[in-house]
Amino acid sequence: MAKSVGPLLSIEAHGQFGKGLIFSKRKSGQMVRQFHEPTGDPTALQIAQREVIAQMNTDWHNLTDNERAEYNEQVQESGEAITGFNLFVRIYSPNATRYYGLYRYGQT
């Protein structure tokens, strides 16, 4: 992924530009990538994985402000360029995939 400086002749850009480019802002800086049109219908495994991710998102939003603050503090202490939500998903993900009988990329 390319890191962009002054995208679209501005300080920052986000969102889709036509059917060609997608601009986003990450903790590491601005990023631009090529638009990729999905082909075909999602498989049953993809649908199940999306349900797991949706459940993780719901669980994150159900945490109290103090619980979310703990994750954010852990990230700040670690110095990683991720959010508290990313850390929550990292911790939650292996158990969620095992529970639903799914495999993460690279596992057999």
Buried (B, 14 or more C-beta within 10 A) or exposed (E): EEEBEEBEEEEEBEEEEEEEBBBBEEEEEBBBEEEEEEEEEEEEEEEBBEEBEEBBEEEBEEBEEEEBEBBBEBBEEEEEEBBBBBBBBEEBBEEBBEEEEBEEEEEE
